[in-house]
Amino acid sequence: MNVLLTGSHGLVGSALTPALTANGHKVTPLSHSQPWPELAGHDTVVHLAGENIAAGRWTPQKKARIRDSRVEMTRQLCETVTKLSPPPRVVVSASAVGFYGNRSDEVLREESAPGAGFLAEVCRDWEAATKPAADAGIRVVNLRFGVILSPENGALAKLLMPFKLGLGGGLGDGRQWMSWIALDDALSVIGRALADDALRGPVNVVAPEPVTNRDFTRTLARVLRRPAIFPVPAFALQLALGEMADALLLSSQRTEPAKLALIGYRFRLPTLEGSLRHLLNSR
């Protein structure tokens, strides 16, 4: 495959490039400065670009960048590739389980309704922005990623130091559900989405065993052999981070990978403890 990739410097994109090239595929990273009409010759597109939602408070300007970098860029990219001759056969575009909003203990599958709030609205419009490609007959896959676990970057990397120092703890009351996936499986699902015509539309890219924040905290502490006795109250998170705390840290999504189960996808790292031990090389 000749893969056109946006977001090649992010957590997933930086790992995806060597994974695809190792399997004999050619990967072309796309930057904002490139002339999009001259992108012919790529039979697949992987679109991962977007403003980092976890960096900085959500000011009105930050929220505008989050939205525009996802919705508007996706729309422009999908409108452009439909004009190529020939167009790509598949567009795999990132989304997130934030689509579902804060849903407490409700089990969420791909057919579940969208939630409320800023992130849910962004994810809804982000996925809708791929419609020009779908309308042109291109197979579109919207990957609703959960929290991607990697010791190199992202949420897990930020937690390692305080937990190793024995300063880790739960967030809020710890009852909120966390849908997660190990980076290894996230890359594998992208590869499957590129190759498998049975996958289209929204796909929950999450492990089959979501956990509560309390269970995640206890499991990480056990793997690191450290106590986790310093919970962070919800009000402190809200005071420090504002709206972002409610949307990213205190929101609950109990998400199931129903479509992946339907096609018989076998997770390399299906359990949280096994994933953490693999990722952190812990015995």
PAZAPA-4460 file (N, C-alpha, C; in steps of 0.05 Angstrom, whole numbers, plus 32768, in hexadecimal, padded with zeros to 4 digits):
% residues 283
    n_x    n_y    n_z   ca_x   ca_y   ca_z    c_x    c_y    c_z   seq   type   mol
   8011   7FE8   8000   8000   8000   8000   8011   8019   8000     1      M     A
   8008   802E   7FF3   8013   8048   7FF4   8002   8059   8007     2      N     A
   800B   805E   801F   7FFB   806A   8034   8002   8088   8037     3      V     A
   7FEE   8099   8036   7FF1   80B5   803C   7FE9   80B9   8059     4      L     A
   7FFC   80C4   8069   7FF8   80C5   8086   7FF9   80E2   8090     5      L     A
   7FE5   80EA   809E   7FE6   8104   80AD   7FEA   80FE   80CA     6      T     A
   7FF5   8111   80D9   7FFA   810C   80F5   8011   80F9   80FA     7      G     A
   8026   80FA   80E8   803B   80E6   80EA   804E   80EA   8102     8      S     A
   804C   8101   810F   805D   8106   8126   804F   8101   8141     9      H     A
   8036   80F9   8140   8027   80F5   8159   802D   80D9   8165    10      G     A
   8020   80D3   817B   8024   80BA   8189   8020   80A2   8177    11      L     A
   800A   80A2   8168   8003   808B   8157   8013   808D   813D    12      V     A
   8013   80A4   8130   801F   80A8   8116   803D   80A1   8116    13      G     A
   804B   80A9   812B   8068   80A4   812C   806E   8086   812F    14      S     A
   805C   8077   813A   8060   805A   813D   8055   804B   8124    15      A     A
   8041   8058   8117   8034   804A   8100   8047   8049   80E8    16      L     A
   8056   805E   80E4   8068   805F   80CC   807B   8048   80CB    17      T     A
   808B   8043   80E0   809D   802B   80DF   808E   8011   80DE    18      P     A
   8076   800F   80EB   8066   7FF6   80EA   805D   7FF0   80CD    19      A     A
   8054   8004   80BF   804B   8000   80A4   8062   7FFA   8091    20      L     A
   8078   800A   8093   808F   8005   8081   809C   7FEA   8086    21      T     A
   809B   7FE1   809F   80A6   7FC6   80A4   8097   7FB0   8096    22      A     A
   807D   7FB6   8090   806D   7FA2   8081   806D   7FA7   8063    23      N     A
   807F   7FB8   805A   8082   7FBC   803D   8072   7FD2   8031    24      G     A
   8064   7FE2   8041   8054   7FF8   8037   8064   8011   8035    25      H     A
   805C   8023   8023   8069   803D   8020   8057   8052   802E    26      K     A
   8064   8062   8040   8055   8076   804F   805F   8092   8047    27      V     A
   804D   80A3   8040   8053   80BF   803A   8046   80D1   804F    28      T     A
   8056   80DE   8060   804A   80F1   8073   8041   810A   8065    29      P     A
   802A   8114   806E   801E   812C   8062   8020   8143   8076    30      L     A
   802B   815A   806E   802C   8171   807F   8019   8186   8074    31      S     A
   8013   819A   8084   8001   81B0   807C   800B   81BF   8064    32      H     A
   8025   81BF   8060   8031   81D0   804B   8030   81C3   8030    33      S     A
   8029   81A9   802F   8028   819C   8015   8010   81A3   8005    34      Q     A
   8012   81A4   7FEA   7FFB   81AA   7FD9   7FE9   8191   7FD7    35      P     A
   7FD3   8192   7FE4   7FC1   817A   7FE5   7FB8   8170   7FCA    36      W     A
   7FB3   8181   7FB6   7FAA   8176   7F9C   7FBE   8164   7F8F    37      P     A
   7FD8   8164   7F98   7FEC   8154   7F8B   7FF2   813B   7F9B    38      E     A
   7FDE   812E   7FA6   7FE2   8117   7FB7   7FDB   80FD   7FAA    39      L     A
   7FD9   80FD   7F90   7FD2   80E4   7F81   7FE7   80CF   7F86    40      A     A
   7FDE   80B6   7F82   7FF1   809F   7F85   7FF0   8091   7F9F    41      G     A
   7FDE   809A   7FB1   7FDB   808C   7FCB   7FC0   807D   7FCB    42      H     A
   7FC1   8063   7FD0   7FA9   8054   7FD0   7F9B   8053   7FEB    43      D     A
   7FA9   805C   8000   7F9D   805D   801B   7FA5   8077   8029    44      T     A
   7F94   8080   803B   7F99   8098   804B   7F94   8092   8068    45      V     A
   7FA7   8099   8079   7FA3   8097   8096   7FA5   80B3   80A1    46      V     A
   7F8F   80BD   80AD   7F8E   80D9   80B5   7F8D   80DA   80D4    47      H     A
   7FA3   80E2   80E0   7FA5   80E2   80FD   7FAB   80FE   8109    48      L     A
   7FAD   8112   80F8   7FB5   812C   8101   7FA0   813A   8112    49      A     A
   7FA9   814A   8125   7F96   8159   8135   7FA5   8167   814C    50      G     A
   7F9B   817E   8155   7FA6   818C   816C   7FA6   817B   8185    51      E     A
   7FBB   817C   8194   7FBD   816D   81AD   7FA8   8177   81C1    52      N     A
   7F95   8166   81C8   7F7F   8170   81D9   7F88   8171   81F7    53      I     A
   7F9E   8163   81FE   7FA6   8162   821A   7FBC   8176   8221    54      A     A
   7FC3   8188   820F   7FD8   819B   8214   7FCC   81B7   8218    55      A     A
   7FCD   81C1   8230   7FC2   81DC   8236   7FA5   81DC   823C    56      G     A
   7F9C   81F2   824A   7F80   81F5   8250   7F70   81FA   8237    57      R     A
   7F56   81F3   8239   7F44   81F6   8222   7F39   8213   8221    58      W     A
   7F49   8225   8218   7F40   8240   8213   7F2E   8240   81FA    59      T     A
   7F1F   8255   81F5   7F10   8255   81DC   7F22   8252   81C3    60      P     A
   7F3A   825D   81C4   7F4D   825A   81AE   7F56   823D   81AB    61      Q     A
   7F5C   8230   81C2   7F65   8214   81C1   7F4E   8203   81B6    62      K     A
   7F36   8207   81BF   7F20   81F7   81B5   7F1C   81FA   8197    63      K     A
   7F1F   8213   818D   7F1D   8217   8170   7F32   8208   8161    64      A     A
   7F4B   8207   816C   7F60   81F8   815E   7F5A   81DA   815F    65      R     A
   7F50   81D0   8175   7F49   81B4   8177   7F34   81AD   8162    66      I     A
   7F20   81BD   8160   7F0B   81B8   814C   7F14   81BA   812F    67      R     A
   7F22   81D1   8129   7F2A   81D5   810E   7F3E   81C1   8104    68      D     A
   7F50   81B9   8116   7F65   81A6   810E   7F5A   818A   8108    69      S     A
   7F42   8185   8113   7F35   816B   810D   7F20   816D   80F8    70      R     A
   7F0C   817E   80FD   7EF5   817F   80EB   7EFC   818C   80D0    71      V     A
   7F08   81A3   80D0   7F0D   81B1   80B7   7F23   81A3   80A7    72      E     A
   7F38   819A   80B4   7F4D   818D   80A5   7F43   8173   8099    73      M     A
   7F33   8164   80A8   7F28   814B   809E   7F16   8150   8086    74      T     A
   7F05   8164   8088   7EF4   816B   8071   7F04   8172   8058    75      R     A
   7F18   8183   805C   7F29   818B   8045   7F38   8173   8039    76      Q     A
   7F42   8162   804A   7F51   814A   8040   7F3E   8138   8030    77      L     A
   7F26   8133   803B   7F14   8120   802E   7F09   812C   8014    78      C     A
   7F04   8146   8013   7EFC   8153   7FFA   7F11   8151   7FE5    79      E     A
   7F2A   8154   7FEE   7F41   8154   7FDB   7F46   8138   7FD0    80      T     A
   7F45   8123   7FE0   7F4C   8109   7FD6   7F36   80FF   7FC3    81      V     A
   7F1D   8109   7FC5   7F09   8100   7FB2   7F0E   810A   7F96    82      T     A
   7F1F   811E   7F94   7F25   812A   7F79   7F3E   811D   7F6C    83      K     A
   7F4B   810B   7F7B   7F63   80FE   7F70   7F5B   80E9   7F5C    84      L     A
   7F6C   80E3   7F49   7F67   80CF   7F35   7F7F   80BC   7F34    85      S     A
   7F7B   80A3   7F3E   7F64   8099   7F4C   7F63   80A2   7F69    86      P     A
   7F4C   80A3   7F76   7F4B   80A9   7F92   7F55   8092   7FA3    87      P     A
   7F5B   8096   7FBC   7F63   8080   7FCD   7F4B   806D   7FD1    88      P     A
   7F51   8054   7FD7   7F3B   8041   7FDC   7F30   8042   7FF8    89      R     A
   7F40   804C   800B   7F37   804E   8027   7F43   8066   8034    90      V     A
   7F33   8073   8045   7F3D   8088   8057   7F37   807F   8074    91      V     A
   7F4D   807C   8083   7F4A   8075   809F   7F50   808E   80AF    92      V     A
   7F3B   8097   80BE   7F3D   80B1   80CB   7F39   80AD   80E9    93      S     A
   7F49   80BB   80F9   7F47   80BA   8116   7F2E   80C7   8120    94      A     A
   7F24   80BC   8136   7F0F   80C9   8146   7F15   80C0   8163    95      S     A
   7F02   80C1   8175   7F07   80BA   8190   7EEE   80B1   819E    96      A     A
   7EF1   80A3   81B4   7EDA   809A   81C4   7ECD   80B2   81D2    97      V     A
   7EDA   80CA   81D1   7ECD   80E2   81DA   7EB3   80E8   81CC    98      G     A
   7EAF   80DA   81B5   7E96   80DC   81A6   7E7E   80D6   81B7    99      F     A
   7E81   80C5   81CB   7E6B   80BC   81DB   7E65   80CE   81F3   100      Y     A
   7E77   80E1   81F9   7E73   80F2   8210   7E75   80E3   822A   101      G     A
   7E6B   80EF   823F   7E6C   80E3   825A   7E54   80D1   825E   102      N     A
   7E57   80B6   825F   7E40   80A4   825E   7E3F   8091   8276   103      R     A
   7E4E   8097   828B   7E4C   8088   82A4   7E52   806A   829E   104      S     A
   7E3F   8058   82A6   7E44   803B   82A3   7E38   802F   8289   105      D     A
   7E2D   8040   8278   7E21   8036   8260   7E35   8028   824E   106      E     A
   7E2F   8010   8243   7E40   8003   8231   7E3D   800F   8215   107      V     A
   7E53   8017   8209   7E52   8027   81F0   7E5E   8017   81D9   108      L     A
   7E4E   8014   81C4   7E57   8007   81AB   7E55   801B   8195   109      R     A
   7E5E   8013   817D   7E60   8026   8167   7E45   8033   8160   110      E     A
   7E2F   8024   8164   7E15   802F   815D   7E09   8041   8173   111      E     A
   7E17   8044   818A   7E0D   8055   819F   7E0C   8072   8196   112      S     A
   7DF9   8081   81A1   7DF5   809D   8199   7E0D   80AE   81A3   113      A     A
   7E12   80C4   8195   7E27   80D7   819F   7E1F   80E4   81B9   114      P     A
   7E33   80EC   81C8   7E2D   80F9   81E1   7E2C   8117   81DF   115      G     A
   7E2D   8125   81F5   7E2C   8142   81F6   7E47   814D   81FF   116      A     A
   7E4B   8166   81FA   7E64   8173   8202   7E76   8179   81EB   117      G     A
   7E8B   8189   81F1   7E9D   8193   81DC   7EAA   817C   81CD   118      F     A
   7EB6   8169   81DB   7EC5   8153   81CD   7EB2   8142   81BD   119      L     A
   7E9B   813C   81C8   7E88   812B   81B9   7E7F   8139   819F   120      A     A
   7E7B   8153   81A1   7E73   8162   8189   7E8A   8163   8174   121      E     A
   7EA2   8166   817E   7EB9   8166   816C   7EBC   814B   815E   122      V     A
   7EBA   8135   816D   7EBC   811B   8162   7EA6   8115   814E   123      C     A
   7E8E   811D   8154   7E78   811A   8142   7E7D   8128   8127   124      R     A
   7E85   8141   8129   7E8A   8150   8110   7EA3   8147   8102   125      D     A
   7EB7   813D   8111   7ECF   8132   8106   7EC9   811A   80F4   126      W     A
   7EB8   8109   80FE   7EB0   80F1   80EE   7E9F   80FA   80D6   127      E     A
   7E8D   810D   80DA   7E7C   8116   80C5   7E8D   8123   80AE   128      A     A
   7EA4   812E   80B5   7EB5   813B   80A1   7EC1   8128   808D   129      A     A
   7EBF   810E   8092   7EC9   80FA   807F   7EB3   80F3   806A   130      T     A
   7E9C   80FF   806C   7E86   80F8   805A   7E8C   80FD   803D   131      K     A
   7E9B   8112   8035   7EA1   8115   8019   7EAF   80FC   800D   132      P     A
   7EC1   80F0   801C   7ECF   80D8   8012   7EBC   80C1   8010   133      A     A
   7EAB   80BD   8025   7E98   80A7   8024   7E84   80AA   800D   134      A     A
   7E7B   80C3   8009   7E68   80C8   7FF3   7E74   80C3   7FD8   135      D     A
   7E8E   80C5   7FD6   7E9C   80BF   7FBD   7EA2   80A2   7FB9   136      A     A
   7E9A   8091   7FCB   7E9E   8074   7FC9   7EB7   806A   7FD5   137      G     A
   7EC5   807B   7FE3   7EDE   8073   7FF1   7ED5   8066   800C   138      I     A
   7EE2   804F   8012   7EDC   8043   802C   7EE8   8054   8042   139      R     A
   7ED8   805C   8056   7EE1   806D   806C   7EDF   805E   8086   140      V     A
   7EF4   805F   8096   7EF3   8053   80B1   7EFA   8068   80C5   141      V     A
   7EE8   806D   80D8   7EEC   8080   80EE   7EF4   8072   8107   142      N     A
   7F0D   8074   810E   7F18   8066   8125   7F13   8075   813F   143      L     A
   7F01   806C   8150   7EFC   8078   8169   7F0F   806D   817E   144      R     A
   7F26   807B   8181   7F3B   8072   8193   7F33   8077   81B0   145      F     A
   7F39   8063   81C1   7F39   8068   81DE   7F54   8073   81E6   146      G     A
   7F5A   8073   8200   7F74   807C   8209   7F8A   8069   81FF   147      V     A
   7F9D   8073   81F0   7FB2   8062   81E5   7FC9   8060   81F8   148      I     A
   7FD0   8048   8201   7FE4   8044   8215   7FFF   8040   8208   149      L     A
   8012   8051   820F   802E   804F   8206   803F   805C   821C   150      S     A
   8056   8050   8223   8067   805C   8236   8077   8074   822B   151      P     A
   8076   8078   8211   8085   808D   8204   8077   80A8   8203   152      E     A
   805C   80A7   8202   804D   80C0   81FF   8030   80BB   8208   153      N     A
   8021   80D0   820A   8005   80CD   8211   8000   80CB   822F   154      G     A
   7FE8   80C1   8236   7FDF   80C1   8252   7FF1   80B0   8263   155      A     A
   7FF7   8098   825A   8007   8085   826B   8023   8091   8271   156      L     A
   802F   809D   825D   804A   80A9   8261   8049   80BF   8276   157      A     A
   8033   80CE   8277   8031   80E4   828B   802D   80D9   82A7   158      K     A
   8022   80C1   82A9   801C   80B6   82C3   8034   80A8   82D0   159      L     A
   8047   809F   82BF   805C   808E   82C9   806C   809A   82E0   160      L     A
   8075   80B3   82DC   8086   80BF   82F0   8079   80C1   830C   161      M     A
   8061   80CE   830E   8054   80CF   8328   804F   80B3   8334   162      P     A
   8047   80A0   8323   8042   8085   832E   805B   8078   8338   163      F     A
   8071   807C   8329   808B   8070   8331   8095   807C   834B   164      K     A
   808D   8095   8350   8095   80A3   8369   8082   809C   8380   165      L     A
   806E   808C   837B   805B   8085   838F   8046   809B   8394   166      G     A
   8043   80AD   8380   8031   80C4   8383   8018   80C1   8372   167      L     A
   8013   80A9   8367   7FFD   80A5   8356   7FE3   80A2   8365   168      G     A
   7FCD   80A5   8357   7FB2   80A1   8363   7F9C   80A5   834E   169      G     A
   7F84   809F   8357   7F6E   80A0   8345   7F65   80BD   833F   170      G     A
   7F54   80C0   832C   7F4A   80DB   8324   7F2C   80DD   832B   171      L     A
   7F26   80F1   833B   7F0A   80F4   8344   7F02   80DC   8355   172      G     A
   7EE9   80D2   8351   7EE1   80BB   8361   7EEB   80A1   8356   173      D     A
   7EF7   80A1   833E   7F03   808A   8332   7EF0   8077   8325   174      G     A
   7ED6   807E   8325   7EC2   806B   831A   7EBD   806F   82FC   175      R     A
   7EC9   8083   82F0   7EC6   8088   82D4   7ED4   8072   82C4   176      Q     A
   7EC7   8069   82AE   7ED2   8054   829E   7EE6   805F   828A   177      W     A
   7EFB   804F   8286   7F11   8057   8274   7F13   8042   825E   178      M     A
   7F0F   804A   8245   7F13   8039   822E   7F2F   803D   8224   179      S     A
   7F3F   8028   8223   7F5B   802A   821C   7F63   8016   8207   180      W     A
   7F7B   801A   81FC   7F86   8006   81E9   7FA4   800A   81E9   181      I     A
   7FB2   7FF4   81E8   7FD0   7FF5   81E6   7FD7   7FFE   81CB   182      A     A
   7FED   800D   81C9   7FF6   8018   81AF   7FFA   8002   819B   183      L     A
   8004   7FEA   81A3   8008   7FD4   8190   7FEE   7FCD   8182   184      D     A
   7FD8   7FCB   8192   7FBE   7FC4   8185   7FB3   7FDB   8175   185      D     A
   7FB8   7FF4   817D   7FAE   800B   816D   7FBA   800A   8152   186      A     A
   7FD4   8004   8150   7FE2   8002   8136   7FD7   7FEB   8126   187      L     A
   7FD2   7FD5   8133   7FC8   7FBD   8126   7FAC   7FC2   811B   188      S     A
   7F9B   7FD0   812A   7F80   7FD6   8120   7F81   7FE8   8108   189      V     A
   7F94   7FFC   8107   7F96   800D   80F0   7F9D   7FFC   80D8   190      I     A
   7FB0   7FEA   80DB   7FB8   7FD8   80C5   7FA0   7FC8   80BB   191      G     A
   7F90   7FBE   80CE   7F78   7FAE   80C6   7F64   7FC0   80B8   192      R     A
   7F61   7FD8   80C1   7F4E   7FEB   80B4   7F56   7FF1   8098   193      A     A
   7F70   7FF3   8093   7F7A   7FF9   8078   7F74   7FE1   8065   194      L     A
   7F76   7FC9   806F   7F75   7FB1   805E   7F5A   7FA3   805C   195      A     A
   7F49   7FA7   8070   7F31   7F97   8072   7F18   7FA7   8069   196      D     A
   7F0D   7F9F   8053   7EF6   7FAD   8048   7EDD   7FAB   8059   197      D     A
   7EDE   7F99   806D   7EC6   7F95   807E   7EC4   7FAC   8092   198      A     A
   7EDA   7FBA   8096   7ED9   7FD1   80AA   7ED3   7FEB   809B   199      L     A
   7EBE   7FF8   80A5   7EB8   8013   809B   7EA7   8021   80B0   200      R     A
   7EA6   803B   80AE   7E98   804B   80C2   7EA6   804B   80DD   201      G     A
   7E98   8051   80F2   7EA4   8053   810C   7EAD   8038   8117   202      P     A
   7EC5   8037   8123   7ED0   801F   812F   7EDC   8027   814A   203      V     A
   7ED3   801A   815F   7EDE   801F   817A   7EF9   8011   817C   204      N     A
   7F0E   8022   817E   7F29   8017   8181   7F30   8017   819E   205      V     A
   7F26   8003   81AC   7F2A   8000   81C9   7F2E   7FE3   81CF   206      V     A
   7F3B   7FDD   81E5   7F3E   7FC2   81EF   7F23   7FB6   81F8   207      A     A
   7F20   7F9C   81F9   7F07   7F90   8200   7F00   7F92   821E   208      P     A
   7F12   7F9C   822E   7F0D   7F9E   824B   7F12   7FBA   8255   209      E     A
   7EFD   7FCC   8252   7F00   7FE6   825E   7F02   7FE4   827C   210      P     A
   7F0E   7FF8   8289   7F11   7FF7   82A6   7F09   8012   82B1   211      V     A
   7F02   8012   82CB   7EFE   802C   82D8   7F19   8039   82DE   212      T     A
   7F18   8053   82E3   7F31   8061   82EA   7F3D   8055   8303   213      N     A
   7F2C   804D   8316   7F36   8040   832F   7F46   8027   8329   214      R     A
   7F3A   8016   8317   7F48   7FFD   8310   7F62   8002   8300   215      D     A
   7F61   8016   82EF   7F79   801D   82E0   7F8F   8025   82F3   216      F     A
   7F88   8036   8306   7F9C   8040   831A   7FA8   8029   8329   217      T     A
   7F97   8017   8333   7FA1   8000   8343   7FB2   7FEE   8332   218      R     A
   7FAB   7FEA   8319   7FBA   7FD8   8308   7FD5   7FE4   8302   219      T     A
   7FD6   7FFD   82FB   7FF0   800A   82F5   8002   800A   830D   220      L     A
   7FF7   8010   8325   8007   800F   833D   8012   7FF3   8343   221      A     A
   8001   7FDF   833E   800A   7FC3   8343   8021   7FBC   8330   222      R     A
   801E   7FC3   8317   8033   7FBD   8303   804D   7FCB   830A   223      V     A
   804B   7FE3   8313   8063   7FF3   831B   806D   7FED   8337   224      L     A
   805D   7FDD   8346   8064   7FD6   8362   8067   7FF0   8373   225      R     A
   8053   8001   8370   8053   801A   837F   8037   801E   838B   226      R     A
   8035   802C   83A1   801A   8033   83AB   800D   8048   839A   227      P     A
   7FF3   804A   839C   7FE4   805E   838D   7FCF   806A   83A1   228      A     A
   7FD9   807C   83B2   7FC8   8085   83C9   7FC3   80A3   83C9   229      I     A
   7FC8   80AF   83B1   7FC4   80CC   83B0   7FB0   80D3   839A   230      F     A
   7F96   80CE   839F   7F81   80D5   838C   7F80   80F3   8388   231      P     A
   7F78   80FB   8370   7F74   8117   8369   7F57   811D   8369   232      V     A
   7F4D   812E   837A   7F30   8134   837B   7F27   8141   8361   233      P     A
   7F0E   813D   835A   7F03   8148   8341   7F05   8167   8341   234      A     A
   7EFF   8173   8358   7F00   8191   8358   7F1C   819B   8353   235      F     A
   7F31   818D   835B   7F4C   8196   8356   7F53   8194   8339   236      A     A
   7F4A   817E   832C   7F4E   817C   830F   7F3F   8192   8300   237      L     A
   7F27   8197   8308   7F17   81AB   82FB   7F23   81C7   82FF   238      Q     A
   7F2E   81CC   8316   7F3A   81E5   831C   7F53   81E9   830B   239      L     A
   7F63   81D4   8308   7F7C   81D5   82FA   7F78   81D5   82DC   240      A     A
   7F65   81C6   82D2   7F63   81C1   82B5   7F4A   81CB   82A8   241      L     A
   7F36   81D3   82B8   7F1D   81DD   82AE   7F0D   81C8   829F   242      G     A
   7F01   81CF   8289   7EF0   81BE   8279   7EFE   81A4   8271   243      E     A
   7F18   81A6   826B   7F27   818E   8262   7F26   8178   8277   244      M     A
   7F26   817E   8291   7F25   816A   82A6   7F0C   8159   82A3   245      A     A
   7EF5   8166   82A0   7EDC   8157   829E   7EDB   8146   8285   246      D     A
   7EE5   8151   826F   7EE3   8143   8255   7EF7   812C   8252   247      A     A
   7F0F   812F   825D   7F24   811B   8258   7F29   8109   8270   248      L     A
   7F27   8113   8288   7F30   8104   82A0   7F19   80F9   82B0   249      L     A
   7F02   8107   82B0   7EEC   80FE   82C1   7ED5   80F3   82B2   250      L     A
   7ED6   80F5   8297   7EC1   80EA   8286   7EC2   80CC   8285   251      S     A
   7EAC   80BF   8282   7EAA   80A1   8283   7EA0   8096   8268   252      S     A
   7EB0   8085   825C   7EA8   8077   8244   7EAF   8059   8247   253      Q     A
   7E9A   8049   8249   7E9D   802C   824B   7E98   8020   822F   254      R     A
   7EAD   8020   821F   7EAB   801B   8203   7EB3   7FFE   81FC   255      T     A
   7EA4   7FF2   81EA   7EAB   7FD7   81E0   7EB3   7FD7   81C3   256      E     A
   7EC7   7FC7   81BB   7ECF   7FC5   819F   7EBD   7FB2   818F   257      P     A
   7EA4   7FB9   818C   7E91   7FA6   8180   7E98   7F9F   8163   258      A     A
   7E9F   7FB3   8153   7EA5   7FAD   8137   7EBF   7F9C   8134   259      K     A
   7ED2   7FA1   8145   7EEB   7F91   8144   7EE5   7F74   814C   260      L     A
   7ED3   7F71   8160   7ECB   7F55   8167   7EBC   7F48   8150   261      A     A
   7EAC   7F57   8142   7E9C   7F4C   812C   7EAE   7F41   8115   262      L     A
   7EC5   7F4E   8110   7ED7   7F45   80FB   7EEC   7F31   8105   263      I     A
   7EEA   7F2B   811F   7EFC   7F17   812A   7F18   7F21   8131   264      G     A
   7F1A   7F3B   8135   7F34   7F46   813C   7F3E   7F3B   8157   265      Y     A
   7F57   7F32   8158   7F62   7F27   8170   7F76   7F3B   817C   266      R     A
   7F70   7F44   8193   7F82   7F58   81A0   7F9C   7F4B   81A9   267      F     A
   7FB1   7F59   81A4   7FCB   7F50   81AE   7FCE   7F53   81CC   268      R     A
   7FC2   7F6A   81D6   7FC4   7F70   81F3   7FA7   7F77   81FD   269      L     A
   7F97   7F63   8203   7F7B   7F68   820A   7F76   7F70   8226   270      P     A
   7F89   7F6B   8239   7F84   7F72   8255   7F96   7F89   825D   271      T     A
   7F8D   7F99   8271   7F9C   7FB0   8279   7FB6   7FA8   8286   272      L     A
   7FB6   7F95   8299   7FCE   7F8E   82A7   7FE3   7F82   8294   273      E     A
   7FDA   7F71   8282   7FEC   7F66   826E   7FF8   7F7B   825C   274      G     A
   7FE7   7F8E   8254   7FF1   7FA4   8243   8006   7FB5   8252   275      S     A
   8000   7FBC   826B   8013   7FCD   827A   802D   7FBE   827E   276      L     A
   802C   7FA4   8284   8045   7F95   8288   8055   7F93   826E   277      R     A
   8047   7F90   8258   8055   7F8F   823E   8061   7FAA   8238   278      H     A
   8051   7FBF   823B   805B   7FDA   8233   8071   7FE3   8245   279      L     A
   8070   7FDC   825F   8084   7FE6   8272   809A   7FD1   8278   280      L     A
   8099   7FBB   8269   80AE   7FA6   826D   80B0   7F9E   828A   281      N     A
   8099   7F9B   8297   8099   7F94   82B3   8093   7F77   82B7   282      S     A
   809E   7F6B   82CC   8099   7F4F   82D2   8086   7F4D   82EA   283      R     A
***
